[in-house]
């Protein structure tokens, strides 16, 4: 009996830790200020960030990770009380605890089914949590001395008269989830976010449609004619806002296979961008390196690596100091530095970056990151709620035309 209790308690603690981590990563990712990728991002298939950016990651606007944190916190307390028999009706307390554990397990089964049938990415931590919910349920199930189902109806009938604490415990789950959500949202209140999304979509629909004739550095997603929405980003690898936005954009696009993403370099560097008066050549060189890496199928990987190394790069004084950093970064990706240097020195590669910067100037890019959806400027396009709303609006507008 003691071993089962301890196993259930340890399962709850592990679940709380995983859920809290996912919650703390969810909000920065959703609102465009993530400092890096989730530690459970393994590859294109097992990508926790893509799952967090999907429409299945929240219920009633509250992330599932917070619901899970609240549920397991209450479960931990109920299991502990059951162990210590802090109740006038210990068997009823056990049945109530098992009921909550069962609801948690049922939720895990539903989410696992959704993951398998509706989603294109998997969250490794989520899979772990599914197993933990099963461990908690079956470990605690063996502690009951009385039948569960035959006593369930009488338990419900007496819950308000004799077991108010149990009823309060169940009510505490949504309360804790709501309080946690409001705590995270203190700088991004529901009303403020809702208004921001509404204004962004209104301005986006009214914005003039732009034409992009220059070829982007990289493309992710379906062919243009098959995409529900085409996102175009103009960015600089030394721009901190671009770095934060990159994690949200990458997760959103990976979780929505019908979205096409085109990346254009817009270096804030006069060496390749005639719109910028100052010049040190560093941003242009980074953009050219990614352009050349894409020719070998490693563009997105180097794109992510440069953002990860941004703090180091931004402390350098010029291209001479930059090259050793680029060389070390590309070698980790299996790229040949000498071959990449040759490509970067090629006037055609440099002209391609200049053409992308000029394209940005032609569509009135004023800073980075700047995003367009279906050719129209999308303010706040680095925010997942704005991206989700723009995608849905694109689908609705396409349906109206048919």
TITI-522079 format. One record per residue (C-alpha): x, y, z; residue number from 1. Coordinates in steps of 0.001 Angstrom, whole numbers, padded with zeros to 6 digits. Example, Ala and Ser with C-alpha at 12.3 -4.5 7.8 and 13.67 -1.06 7.14 Angstrom:
px=012300 py=-004500 pz=007800 num=1
px=013670 py=-001060 pz=007140 num=2
END
This chain:
px=000000 py=000000 pz=000000 num=1
px=002766 py=002430 pz=000930 num=2
px=004601 py=001739 pz=-002327 num=3
px=001448 py=002484 pz=-004353 num=4
px=000867 py=005750 pz=-002503 num=5
px=004469 py=006809 pz=-003005 num=6
px=004350 py=005918 pz=-006699 num=7
px=001161 py=007982 pz=-007156 num=8
px=002652 py=010924 pz=-005257 num=9
px=005888 py=010811 pz=-007239 num=10
px=003852 py=010621 pz=-010447 num=11
px=001965 py=013761 pz=-009432 num=12
px=005165 py=015645 pz=-008630 num=13
px=006723 py=014667 pz=-011964 num=14
px=003532 py=015705 pz=-013765 num=15
px=003431 py=019061 pz=-011974 num=16
px=007055 py=019755 pz=-012919 num=17
px=006488 py=018912 pz=-016606 num=18
px=003226 py=020858 pz=-016780 num=19
px=004770 py=023929 pz=-015129 num=20
px=007673 py=023868 pz=-017593 num=21
px=005283 py=023623 pz=-020557 num=22
px=003173 py=026475 pz=-019117 num=23
px=006176 py=028736 pz=-018635 num=24
px=007280 py=028116 pz=-022218 num=25
px=003787 py=028451 pz=-023687 num=26
px=003248 py=032149 pz=-022962 num=27
px=006586 py=033496 pz=-024276 num=28
px=006124 py=031399 pz=-027408 num=29
px=002545 py=032572 pz=-027907 num=30
px=003345 py=036246 pz=-027419 num=31
px=006597 py=036413 pz=-029363 num=32
px=009240 py=036794 pz=-026674 num=33
px=010581 py=033241 pz=-026354 num=34
px=014311 py=033176 pz=-025643 num=35
px=014844 py=029794 pz=-027271 num=36
px=013306 py=026502 pz=-028277 num=37
px=011771 py=024047 pz=-025832 num=38
px=014167 py=021438 pz=-024439 num=39
px=011828 py=018728 pz=-025732 num=40
px=012173 py=019773 pz=-029377 num=41
px=013971 py=016781 pz=-030880 num=42
px=013214 py=017003 pz=-034590 num=43
px=010519 py=018027 pz=-037070 num=44
px=008173 py=015309 pz=-035763 num=45
px=008777 py=015607 pz=-032029 num=46
px=008396 py=019358 pz=-031604 num=47
px=006792 py=020628 pz=-028385 num=48
px=006758 py=024224 pz=-029650 num=49
px=004725 py=023272 pz=-032717 num=50
px=002211 py=021511 pz=-030466 num=51
px=002029 py=024572 pz=-028190 num=52
px=001329 py=026798 pz=-031219 num=53
px=-001532 py=024585 pz=-032427 num=54
px=-005220 py=025244 pz=-031832 num=55
px=-005400 py=022145 pz=-029605 num=56
px=-003065 py=023514 pz=-026933 num=57
px=-005693 py=025341 pz=-024882 num=58
px=-009233 py=024969 pz=-023556 num=59
px=-011328 py=028081 pz=-022816 num=60
px=-008231 py=030123 pz=-023628 num=61
px=-006207 py=028486 pz=-020849 num=62
px=-003325 py=026232 pz=-021921 num=63
px=-003761 py=022537 pz=-021237 num=64
px=-000447 py=022638 pz=-019398 num=65
px=-002030 py=024887 pz=-016743 num=66
px=-005077 py=022647 pz=-016493 num=67
px=-002707 py=019736 pz=-015951 num=68
px=-000687 py=021612 pz=-013337 num=69
px=-003826 py=022443 pz=-011357 num=70
px=-005259 py=018921 pz=-011653 num=71
px=-002083 py=017215 pz=-010463 num=72
px=-001572 py=019690 pz=-007639 num=73
px=-005061 py=018900 pz=-006308 num=74
px=-004496 py=015185 pz=-006936 num=75
px=-001274 py=015296 pz=-004934 num=76
px=-003112 py=016867 pz=-001984 num=77
px=-005987 py=014359 pz=-002169 num=78
px=-003639 py=011361 pz=-002385 num=79
px=-001665 py=012690 pz=000581 num=80
px=-004849 py=013210 pz=002600 num=81
px=-005973 py=009688 pz=001693 num=82
px=-002663 py=008277 pz=002885 num=83
px=-002878 py=010173 pz=006174 num=84
px=-006637 py=009448 pz=006401 num=85
px=-007463 py=013103 pz=007041 num=86
px=-011149 py=012535 pz=006464 num=87
px=-014198 py=011334 pz=008326 num=88
px=-015025 py=009248 pz=005251 num=89
px=-011652 py=007868 pz=004083 num=90
px=-013071 py=005468 pz=001487 num=91
px=-015229 py=008202 pz=-000016 num=92
px=-012127 py=010396 pz=-000192 num=93
px=-010293 py=007607 pz=-002020 num=94
px=-013127 py=007203 pz=-004498 num=95
px=-013222 py=010946 pz=-005133 num=96
px=-009468 py=010966 pz=-005622 num=97
px=-009703 py=008058 pz=-008046 num=98
px=-012467 py=009875 pz=-009914 num=99
px=-010225 py=012923 pz=-010435 num=100
px=-007332 py=010670 pz=-011462 num=101
px=-009671 py=008939 pz=-013893 num=102
px=-010765 py=012246 pz=-015400 num=103
px=-007109 py=013170 pz=-015820 num=104
px=-006421 py=009846 pz=-017530 num=105
px=-009468 py=010284 pz=-019775 num=106
px=-008186 py=013715 pz=-020775 num=107
px=-004829 py=012159 pz=-021629 num=108
px=-006516 py=009521 pz=-023784 num=109
px=-008491 py=012193 pz=-025636 num=110
px=-005381 py=014310 pz=-026230 num=111
px=-003400 py=011277 pz=-027362 num=112
px=-006159 py=010464 pz=-029859 num=113
px=-006164 py=014073 pz=-031120 num=114
px=-002377 py=013989 pz=-031453 num=115
px=-002507 py=010811 pz=-033515 num=116
px=-005393 py=011821 pz=-035770 num=117
px=-005396 py=015633 pz=-036010 num=118
px=-001857 py=016853 pz=-035468 num=119
px=001366 py=016602 pz=-037433 num=120
px=003769 py=017030 pz=-034499 num=121
px=004173 py=015338 pz=-031157 num=122
px=005202 py=016685 pz=-027758 num=123
px=007604 py=014365 pz=-025950 num=124
px=006712 py=015834 pz=-022561 num=125
px=003023 py=015394 pz=-023372 num=126
px=003575 py=011710 pz=-024151 num=127
px=005394 py=011366 pz=-020820 num=128
px=002442 py=013039 pz=-019094 num=129
px=000007 py=010596 pz=-020703 num=130
px=001940 py=007710 pz=-019184 num=131
px=002203 py=009454 pz=-015819 num=132
px=-001571 py=009941 pz=-015664 num=133
px=-001998 py=006191 pz=-016248 num=134
px=000588 py=005367 pz=-013565 num=135
px=-001131 py=007631 pz=-011027 num=136
px=-004564 py=006172 pz=-011777 num=137
px=-003621 py=002508 pz=-011641 num=138
px=-001306 py=002948 pz=-008647 num=139
px=-004078 py=004573 pz=-006620 num=140
px=-006811 py=002280 pz=-007918 num=141
px=-005371 py=-000649 pz=-005960 num=142
px=-005867 py=001181 pz=-002658 num=143
px=-009677 py=001076 pz=-002701 num=144
px=-011251 py=-001340 pz=-000222 num=145
px=-014844 py=-000726 pz=-001343 num=146
px=-016422 py=-000926 pz=-004838 num=147
px=-016163 py=002266 pz=-006856 num=148
px=-019146 py=002297 pz=-009229 num=149
px=-021801 py=001025 pz=-006804 num=150
px=-020835 py=003724 pz=-004296 num=151
px=-020478 py=006572 pz=-006789 num=152
px=-024158 py=007612 pz=-006765 num=153
px=-024434 py=007692 pz=-002944 num=154
px=-021136 py=009611 pz=-002795 num=155
px=-022495 py=012292 pz=-005111 num=156
px=-025713 py=012498 pz=-003065 num=157
px=-023749 py=013106 pz=000147 num=158
px=-020949 py=015275 pz=-001219 num=159
px=-022475 py=018592 pz=-000131 num=160
px=-023723 py=017368 pz=003229 num=161
px=-020818 py=015204 pz=004385 num=162
px=-017852 py=015747 pz=002001 num=163
px=-017778 py=019432 pz=001126 num=164
px=-013987 py=019360 pz=001151 num=165
px=-014012 py=016920 pz=-001756 num=166
px=-016365 py=019173 pz=-003731 num=167
px=-014156 py=022166 pz=-002994 num=168
px=-011129 py=020203 pz=-004194 num=169
px=-012739 py=019553 pz=-007575 num=170
px=-013778 py=023213 pz=-007846 num=171
px=-010209 py=024231 pz=-007014 num=172
px=-008885 py=022788 pz=-010292 num=173
px=-010482 py=025368 pz=-012652 num=174
px=-009897 py=028085 pz=-010047 num=175
px=-006164 py=027355 pz=-009894 num=176
px=-005950 py=027149 pz=-013682 num=177
px=-007721 py=030505 pz=-014023 num=178
px=-005554 py=032191 pz=-011377 num=179
px=-002412 py=030824 pz=-012989 num=180
px=-003545 py=032026 pz=-016394 num=181
px=-004324 py=035512 pz=-015098 num=182
px=-000936 py=035630 pz=-013417 num=183
px=000839 py=034845 pz=-016686 num=184
px=-001425 py=037232 pz=-018576 num=185
px=-000912 py=040208 pz=-016272 num=186
px=001017 py=042013 pz=-019009 num=187
px=-001196 py=040638 pz=-021775 num=188
px=-004760 py=040863 pz=-020490 num=189
px=-007472 py=039026 pz=-022382 num=190
px=-009156 py=042259 pz=-023410 num=191
px=-005906 py=043789 pz=-024604 num=192
px=-004902 py=040727 pz=-026625 num=193
px=-008378 py=040406 pz=-028087 num=194
px=-008346 py=044053 pz=-029165 num=195
px=-004835 py=043722 pz=-030592 num=196
px=-005855 py=040711 pz=-032667 num=197
px=-009017 py=042455 pz=-033850 num=198
px=-007128 py=045621 pz=-034854 num=199
px=-004390 py=043621 pz=-036595 num=200
px=-006867 py=041655 pz=-038704 num=201
px=-008889 py=044779 pz=-039538 num=202
px=-005761 py=046641 pz=-040688 num=203
px=-004501 py=043583 pz=-042555 num=204
px=-007693 py=043168 pz=-044592 num=205
px=-007657 py=046881 pz=-045462 num=206
px=-003935 py=047011 pz=-046341 num=207
px=-002900 py=047222 pz=-050012 num=208
px=-001674 py=043986 pz=-051544 num=209
px=002021 py=043912 pz=-052353 num=210
px=003841 py=041944 pz=-055027 num=211
px=007054 py=040111 pz=-054196 num=212
px=009211 py=039618 pz=-057261 num=213
px=012549 py=038880 pz=-055578 num=214
px=013293 py=035280 pz=-054701 num=215
px=013296 py=034556 pz=-050949 num=216
px=016234 py=032930 pz=-049209 num=217
px=014105 py=030039 pz=-047942 num=218
px=010606 py=028632 pz=-048160 num=219
px=008787 py=026318 pz=-045768 num=220
px=005396 py=024717 pz=-046371 num=221
px=003216 py=023856 pz=-049376 num=222
px=003260 py=025235 pz=-052908 num=223
px=001822 py=028718 pz=-053305 num=224
px=-001412 py=027524 pz=-054933 num=225
px=-002025 py=024973 pz=-052168 num=226
px=-001420 py=027246 pz=-049177 num=227
px=-004290 py=028507 pz=-047058 num=228
px=-002062 py=031441 pz=-046131 num=229
px=001360 py=032621 pz=-047276 num=230
px=003530 py=034377 pz=-044701 num=231
px=006431 py=036562 pz=-045803 num=232
px=008979 py=037751 pz=-043246 num=233
px=011714 py=040367 pz=-043627 num=234
px=014306 py=039958 pz=-040878 num=235
px=017860 py=040649 pz=-039735 num=236
px=019886 py=037995 pz=-037875 num=237
px=021302 py=040596 pz=-035464 num=238
px=017843 py=041901 pz=-034536 num=239
px=016725 py=040697 pz=-031086 num=240
px=013015 py=041091 pz=-031933 num=241
px=013569 py=038896 pz=-034994 num=242
px=015152 py=036240 pz=-032804 num=243
px=012188 py=036118 pz=-030425 num=244
px=009709 py=036146 pz=-033305 num=245
px=011531 py=033307 pz=-035076 num=246
px=010553 py=030758 pz=-032438 num=247
px=006859 py=031668 pz=-032613 num=248
px=006826 py=031740 pz=-036409 num=249
px=008669 py=028431 pz=-036715 num=250
px=006299 py=026729 pz=-034260 num=251
px=003182 py=028165 pz=-035910 num=252
px=004192 py=027152 pz=-039438 num=253
px=005172 py=023639 pz=-038355 num=254
px=001846 py=023158 pz=-036557 num=255
px=-000146 py=024384 pz=-039587 num=256
px=000956 py=022434 pz=-042700 num=257
px=-001345 py=024512 pz=-044903 num=258
px=000697 py=027673 pz=-044199 num=259
px=003549 py=028663 pz=-046508 num=260
px=006437 py=030674 pz=-045026 num=261
px=008891 py=032699 pz=-047113 num=262
px=011957 py=034229 pz=-045485 num=263
px=013542 py=037365 pz=-046935 num=264
px=016743 py=038891 pz=-045593 num=265
px=016456 py=042568 pz=-044723 num=266
px=019859 py=043321 pz=-043163 num=267
px=019938 py=046572 pz=-041214 num=268
px=023282 py=047134 pz=-042844 num=269
px=024168 py=049585 pz=-045590 num=270
px=026692 py=047156 pz=-047077 num=271
px=023830 py=045383 pz=-048874 num=272
px=020766 py=047463 pz=-048052 num=273
px=020664 py=050890 pz=-049666 num=274
px=017873 py=051952 pz=-047322 num=275
px=020228 py=051785 pz=-044298 num=276
px=022823 py=054586 pz=-043940 num=277
px=025212 py=052834 pz=-041523 num=278
px=027322 py=049855 pz=-042489 num=279
px=029594 py=047272 pz=-040885 num=280
px=028934 py=044329 pz=-043204 num=281
px=028043 py=041854 pz=-040447 num=282
px=024310 py=041498 pz=-041025 num=283
px=024876 py=041220 pz=-044767 num=284
px=027458 py=038492 pz=-044259 num=285
px=025157 py=036496 pz=-041989 num=286
px=022331 py=036766 pz=-044529 num=287
px=024634 py=035659 pz=-047343 num=288
px=025857 py=032689 pz=-045305 num=289
px=022281 py=031480 pz=-044780 num=290
px=021523 py=032013 pz=-048482 num=291
px=024489 py=029812 pz=-049400 num=292
px=023659 py=027219 pz=-046733 num=293
px=020186 py=026878 pz=-048224 num=294
px=021753 py=025793 pz=-051500 num=295
px=023006 py=022746 pz=-049589 num=296
px=019713 py=022180 pz=-047799 num=297
px=020877 py=023633 pz=-044471 num=298
px=019432 py=027133 pz=-044646 num=299
px=016827 py=026798 pz=-041915 num=300
px=019306 py=025054 pz=-039627 num=301
px=021826 py=027870 pz=-039992 num=302
px=018991 py=030391 pz=-039608 num=303
px=018145 py=028862 pz=-036210 num=304
px=021817 py=028592 pz=-035226 num=305
px=022556 py=032255 pz=-035969 num=306
px=019663 py=033346 pz=-033780 num=307
px=020876 py=031026 pz=-031026 num=308
px=024352 py=032603 pz=-031313 num=309
px=023011 py=036154 pz=-031619 num=310
px=024347 py=037415 pz=-028290 num=311
px=027864 py=036260 pz=-029188 num=312
px=027661 py=037755 pz=-032677 num=313
px=026383 py=041112 pz=-031440 num=314
px=029436 py=041530 pz=-029217 num=315
px=031771 py=041285 pz=-032216 num=316
px=033234 py=044384 pz=-033863 num=317
px=033201 py=043437 pz=-037541 num=318
px=033295 py=040808 pz=-040293 num=319
px=036877 py=039812 pz=-039441 num=320
px=035790 py=038651 pz=-035989 num=321
px=032569 py=037216 pz=-037386 num=322
px=034048 py=034678 pz=-039801 num=323
px=035478 py=032351 pz=-037098 num=324
px=032049 py=032246 pz=-035451 num=325
px=030353 py=031431 pz=-038757 num=326
px=033003 py=028786 pz=-039499 num=327
px=032429 py=027099 pz=-036138 num=328
px=028648 py=027252 pz=-036508 num=329
px=028525 py=025807 pz=-040023 num=330
px=030940 py=023013 pz=-039120 num=331
px=028494 py=021834 pz=-036452 num=332
px=025890 py=021514 pz=-039203 num=333
px=028175 py=019443 pz=-041406 num=334
px=028776 py=022229 pz=-043930 num=335
px=032134 py=022814 pz=-045609 num=336
px=033375 py=026254 pz=-044602 num=337
px=035662 py=026718 pz=-047601 num=338
px=032864 py=025873 pz=-050027 num=339
px=030491 py=028192 pz=-048183 num=340
px=033054 py=031015 pz=-048323 num=341
px=033328 py=030578 pz=-052077 num=342
px=029565 py=030858 pz=-052424 num=343
px=029462 py=033913 pz=-050144 num=344
px=032136 py=035636 pz=-052235 num=345
px=030177 py=034983 pz=-055421 num=346
px=028683 py=038291 pz=-056684 num=347
px=025479 py=036409 pz=-057559 num=348
px=024950 py=035481 pz=-053879 num=349
px=025565 py=039046 pz=-052748 num=350
px=023249 py=040377 pz=-055443 num=351
px=020517 py=038006 pz=-054237 num=352
px=020676 py=039499 pz=-050732 num=353
px=020667 py=043029 pz=-052172 num=354
px=017597 py=042110 pz=-054217 num=355
px=015795 py=040875 pz=-051101 num=356
px=016673 py=044071 pz=-049217 num=357
px=015496 py=046150 pz=-052169 num=358
px=012273 py=044117 pz=-052249 num=359
px=011735 py=045051 pz=-048610 num=360
px=012259 py=048720 pz=-049417 num=361
px=009755 py=048502 pz=-052276 num=362
px=007039 py=047186 pz=-049941 num=363
px=007850 py=049845 pz=-047311 num=364
px=009554 py=047679 pz=-044715 num=365
px=010473 py=050134 pz=-041951 num=366
px=012055 py=047740 pz=-039464 num=367
px=012463 py=044109 pz=-038546 num=368
px=010733 py=041787 pz=-038245 num=369
px=008053 py=042822 pz=-040742 num=370
px=005460 py=040269 pz=-041814 num=371
px=003004 py=040027 pz=-044652 num=372
px=000161 py=037526 pz=-044943 num=373
px=-001156 py=036844 pz=-048442 num=374
px=000694 py=039931 pz=-049654 num=375
px=-000754 py=042337 pz=-047071 num=376
px=001075 py=043864 pz=-044110 num=377
px=000234 py=041986 pz=-040901 num=378
px=000949 py=044074 pz=-037824 num=379
px=001624 py=041895 pz=-034801 num=380
px=002351 py=038952 pz=-037079 num=381
px=004921 py=037611 pz=-034628 num=382
px=002100 py=036789 pz=-032176 num=383
px=000545 py=033340 pz=-032455 num=384
px=-003044 py=034590 pz=-031765 num=385
px=-002705 py=037072 pz=-034656 num=386
px=-001335 py=034367 pz=-036945 num=387
px=-004163 py=031996 pz=-036015 num=388
px=-006764 py=034685 pz=-036658 num=389
px=-005195 py=035646 pz=-040011 num=390
px=-005099 py=032023 pz=-041117 num=391
px=-008762 py=031505 pz=-040209 num=392
px=-009729 py=034750 pz=-041941 num=393
px=-007815 py=033628 pz=-045047 num=394
px=-009735 py=030357 pz=-045066 num=395
px=-013055 py=032186 pz=-044606 num=396
px=-012323 py=034659 pz=-047407 num=397
px=-011317 py=031827 pz=-049739 num=398
px=-014572 py=030011 pz=-048972 num=399
px=-016608 py=033134 pz=-049731 num=400
px=-015056 py=033378 pz=-053184 num=401
px=-016062 py=029816 pz=-054085 num=402
END
